[in-house]
Amino acid sequence: MTNKKTTQNMTVFTLKEAAAYLKISDSTLYRNIKKNKIPAKKLGKQWRINETALNNWLMGKSTNPNTVVKLEIKDKKSTNKLRFIDLFCGIGGFRRAAEKHNMECVFSSDNDKFVQETYSHWYGDKPHGDITAFTESEEELNKIDDFDVLFAGFPCQPFSYAGRNEGFEDKTRGTLFFHVAKILDHHKPKALVLENVKGLKSHNKGETLETIRETLKEMGYTLFEDIINSYHFNVPQYRERWFCVGIRNDLIQNSIDSFKLNKGNMNLKPELHSILDNNINSKNAQKIPLFELDRIRYHFSNMKHFENGRVQHDNSRYAPETKKGKHGVYSFLKPDKTLRFHIGDVAKTQIQEAYYVHSNTYAPAIIANRRPKLWDIQRFLTVRECLKLQAFPEDLEFPVSDAQAFKQLGNSVCVAVVESVVKDMLNILDMAQSKTQLKQYG
Ligand SMILES: C[S@@+](CC[C@H](N)C(=O)[O-])C[C@H]1O[C@@H](n2cnc3c(N)ncnc32)[C@H](O)[C@@H]1O
């Protein structure tokens, strides 16, 4: 029994039938499809490949992809959702933004069991574990369902850079980015969106980012990157992150090269009080410890006695062999109302020791082991307030401890920023789609 169909005077095969016709394995055929050597189209869950494309491949000739584009445009109307995979998914900041744009998640992965609990609770899917298991062989790579867009906020690691002429596998081996690259190379999706800390730009003297760029370009993607700050999206958190949108070259038209990612509105000045929960009682908000409150009080009652308002604190409070005991602790109220504590004098090398914000200003980036403390209301931000700082809905409940929830929020992306980046990516793809249609009908 065969699914072979004849459409528009062409015989159309499924993947298995086509592999048997060519006398090659399914995975070799799949690889050729992904590398665009044999144009094919997925209708529902089945690949469709026309006989002409197979014969051309056997004869070493290329096939005009427009024969497939015709099928694609017809099919777009029935399944108009773009499919994505959510790698290093955390609590699904990318997923939330992509779903708002009507995209469909077909695979997610994170190897942290507490993250998996939160993700399952919020989205109903348990993420797969260690992503490295999915890149061990073609068979494993094929287990990731077909998709259009890859999202990944991968941990930043140095590459042992050995030379420009190496292929990406050698250049990136031993890092988690290597596994992202393997998945991209195998599946060749239409687009990718990567996120990382701002420091990626200077990491390993810039070589880490350069290797990432080279790898993605070598795999056939045009890149649009920038540092984007959540503060410019009306969120009172100064979170600067590197974002990179990659679009497969065959979908790009020259005029898109100058496209710039939206960086938000620089005139906005959001303040923390906009996300503060005023009904909080002392039980569910953690107070700043007494020792720290004492230092803060000391600062305000003594700042007028110190030149430039830089207050020197009592050294004897700190063990003499520690840096604080040796070099002294100083505090300073900045014009933006943040109160900074330093070890050492300004004239010498100073190390920031503590940082308190005010409800009339913004928070620094929340990270896994740090959440903002406000000197004016003498408490830390709560889980619910940190949800708002990352632009998640505030009524989401965490099925894990508060400590895990703060860690997961600190690792997450700010949803408001990702929504904008996804919108930009869709705009570029839309421009590309109209280009394909123009080419076909023009
Ligand atoms: C910076 S966070 C990304 C957070 C995510 N973008 C979000 O919105 O919440 C990186 C995540 O990668 C996960 N991770 C690290 N190594 C991994 C691996 N080998 N396989 C799968 N996930 C991994 C960590 O558990 C962590 O949740």
The ligand as an ORCA input file, in Angstrom:
! r2SCAN-3c Opt
* xyz 0 1
  C      19.764     31.731     31.175
  S      18.627     30.455     31.434
  C      17.463     30.701     30.138
  C      16.136     31.152     30.656
  C      15.030     31.303     29.646
  N      15.407     32.019     28.468
  C      13.794     31.954     30.298
  O      13.130     32.783     29.699
  O      13.481     31.634     31.451
  C      19.534     29.051     30.903
  C      18.804     27.724     31.162
  O      19.569     26.698     30.510
  C      19.377     25.514     31.259
  N      20.457     24.573     30.866
  C      21.767     24.647     31.140
  N      22.428     23.612     30.589
  C      21.504     22.871     29.919
  C      21.565     21.679     29.134
  N      22.711     21.021     28.953
  N      20.425     21.200     28.587
  C      19.242     21.844     28.775
  N      19.133     22.983     29.521
  C      20.246     23.482     30.085
  C      19.430     25.982     32.714
  O      18.791     25.065     33.572
  C      18.700     27.330     32.628
  O      17.344     27.214     32.988
*
